[in-house]
Amino acid sequence: MITGKNYIGNKQSASGDKTYRTFNPQLNVENTPVFTEATPEEIDEAVTLASYAFKTFRNTSGEKKATFLNAIADEILALDDVLIQTYCSETGLPEGRAKGERGRTVGQLRSFADLVKEGSWVEAAIDTAQPERQPMPRSDIRKMLVPLGPVVVFGASNFPLAYSTAGGDTAAAFAAGCPVLVKSHPMHAGTGELVASAILKAAEKIGMPNGVFSNLNSSGIEVGQQLVKHPGVKAVGFTGSIRGGRALYDIAAQREEPIPVFAEMGSVNPVIILPEALKNRQKDLAKTYAGSITLGTGQFCTNPGLLLAIKGENLSNFIQNLSNEILKIEPAVMLHPNIISAYESNKQKAISQPEITVTANYESAVKTNYAKQTVATVSGKTFLENSTLHQEVFGPYSIVVQCENAEELETIISKLEGQLTGTLIADAGEASKYSKVIAALQNRVGRVIFNGVPTGVEVCPSMVHGGPYPSSTDSRFTAVGIHAIKRWVRPFSYQDWPNSLLPNELKNENPLQISRLINNKQTKSGI
C-alpha cells in the first residue's frame, strides 16, 4: 500500500530524483519503502490545484464537510493493523500508544464534524438597518467567519497521527473550508502516506474537489520553504522546534503578501512546588514526576523540564527522592537517531554549565537509540543569570531550581519565556498565600494545572494548547479542540446586501437554524 510517491490532489507523482527512507529506531535499521521528495514543479501543481479547489470547497455546506470529516475517520480506521504496524516501525513507539493516538485522531475529526454540522461556529452577527436613526441612518451590516484559503500543515515528529497528516491542524482547516497541503514528516512518511490515502478515498467518496488535499514528501527543509513562499498558500500550521517554527514564521512575514504561521514550538512547562506540599508529599511527588519526566521518553511538548521550589531540607529530600525514583525507570527508545543525538547534545550543553549539579544520570548500558534520563539542580541566582538553562531539552531531562524565597521564585517565573503549561503543587489553603507567584505564572503560560502533571492534553472545547511566544507564535489561539478552527478563518462583513444573495448563515429566515447575535441578542430566531 505504501508507494513512496507524492499525492498531488488525486494523482500519485514521483518525478524527482531525491529519495530517502524512514528509520526503525527500535531495530536500528532503515525501513524498506523508498520515498521520492516533491519537486518544485510538483509543489506548484499541488498549490495551484488547492487554489482551484478552494473556490468550490469554501462554499461547501457544513453538513457535507461533516460527512467528509467522518468519512476520513472511517477510512483511517479501515487501515487497521497496516497503519499501526507502520507507525510502530517508523517511531519505535508501542502498539498501545499507536492505537491511542489513532483514537485521538479519529475523535478530533468527528468533533470538528459535529461542530460544522451544527454551524454556529461561524459567529454570525447581524445589525439590522435603522434608516430613521439620527443624526445618521445605520446600514444593514452582517458578519461571519470565512476561510482563509489553502493551508500548509507540517507533520510533527512526535505525533505521527494526532498532529500530522490528518491531525488537528488538518481537521480544523477542512472544517473551516480550507484545502490542505501536508508537508509529510520524513521520519514517518509511510504512516503519512497511508493516512493521505485515507483522506483521498474519503474525498472521492464524498465528491470533494480535486486538490482539496495533497501530501508532499520531503527529506529536509526545502519543500517546506517552497510551500510557505508560494503565493497560493494563505496560512501555515506547524508543530516542532523553536528553530524550525521561527524560520517558517520569518519566511511568511517576508512574503509580498505575509501570511499567518500558527506554530506550536518549544516549552519547558514549569512546575512550582509550594513549601507545605513539598513538606507533606515529597515522596509521592517525586514518584509522580519521575514518571511524568520519562513518559514517552520525554518526547511530549508538555514534558515537565523545569521544577521550582524554595530551598531547604524538604527540597533537598525531594531532589534525592526524585533522583532515586527516576533511576528505577527503564530507559526507552527515542523516535529517531537524530532525535536522540539532539537530546544528548542539548543535555550535555545544559549540564556542563557552571554551578550545575547532576543528581541523577542513568549509567547502565542501554540499547542503541535509547535515552538515559537525567535530573540536575541549580540555585535560583545561577538560573536567573544563565539563559541557557531556560531552554528546552527534548527528552527525559529536568532541572530543579532551588529558590531563596517566594520573591526570587516570582522573579524567575516572570523572566521565563512563554510556555504551553505551568503547574502549581499546593496543599489545602496554601495557594492563596502565593497570589503573586500564581499571577506571574499565568502571565507566562497558556494553561495552568493544579496538583497534577502537565503531560497529557485533553481534546475538548475548554483546552488551550498554546501560549506566549515562543511556545506558540500567537497566544490568542489553541492548536487543540474545536476552537482551533479560528486559526484558519477571518471575519467578513456584508453591508446592505440583498437577502437572496447572502450566505445561508446570514439570511433573514436563518435556514440553518444556527445561533446568531442579532442586534446584540443571541438567538436562533429569524428576522
Helices and strands as residue ranges (DSSP letters): E 6-8, E 11-13, E 19-20, E 23-24, E 29-30, E 35-36, H 40-57, H 62-91, H 95-118, G 120-122, E 125-127, E 141-147, E 151-154, H 168-176, E 180-183, G 186-188, H 189-206, E 213-216, H 222-229, E 235-239, H 242-253, E 261-264, E 270-273, H 275-294, G 295-298, E 306-310, H 313-327, H 337-351, E 357-361, E 374-379, H 380-385, G 387-390, E 397-403, H 406-414, E 419-425, G 431-434, H 435-442, E 445-450, G 482-488, E 489-495, G 499-501, G 504-506, E 516-518, E 521-523
